[in-house]
Every structure is written in C-alpha cells, then in structure tokens.
C-alpha cells in the first residue's frame, strides 16, 4: 500500500512486494512516490 510503505521500509526488509500501489492509476507517478517514500523510510531506519 502507498500509505504504509514508509513504515515497512523502516523495518529494513530485503524485499517489498507491491501490486495495486503500482498498477492502480498512473504507474510512473506511483513508482516515483513509492521510491521517494521508501527512501525516506530507510533514512529513518530504526536501530536494532
């Protein structure tokens, strides 16, 4: 989902699977949004 990918990225997964968040609407814009949100989440990654 677009609304929780930042929180997921903070957990440091190796893989994130997404379908409707990419293919529902404008694919290019959705990918840009997801990349930006994931990068923000990774930068705020929790310390273990």
C-alpha positions in Angstrom: 0.0 0.0 0.0 1.1 3.5 -0.6 0.2 4.6 2.9 2.4 2.2 4.8 5.4 1.6 2.7 7.5 4.2 4.7 6.8 2.3 7.9 7.7 -1.0 6.2 10.9 0.4 4.8 11.9 1.5 8.4 11.9 -2.2 9.3 14.7 -2.9 6.8 13.2 -5.6 4.7 15.3 -7.1 1.8 12.2 -7.2 -0.5 8.9 -5.3 -0.6 6.1 -6.7 -2.8 3.6 -4.3 -4.2 0.9 -4.6 -6.9 -2.1 -2.3 -6.5 0.0 0.5 -5.2 1.9 0.5 -8.5 -0.7 -0.5 -11.1 -3.7 1.4 -9.7 -3.6 4.7 -11.6 -0.5 6.4 -13.0 2.2 3.7 -12.9 5.2 6.1 -13.4 3.9 8.5 -10.7 3.1 5.6 -8.3 6.6 4.2 -8.7 8.2 7.6 -8.1 6.0 8.1 -5.0 6.9 4.6 -3.6 10.6 5.1 -4.2 10.6 8.5 -2.5 8.6 7.2 0.4 10.8 4.1 0.8 14.0 6.2 0.7 12.5 8.5 3.4 11.7 5.3 5.5 15.2 3.9 5.0 16.8 7.1 6.1 14.7 7.0 9.3 15.5 3.3 9.8 15.3 2.0 13.4 18.4 0.9 15.2 18.3 -2.8 16.2 
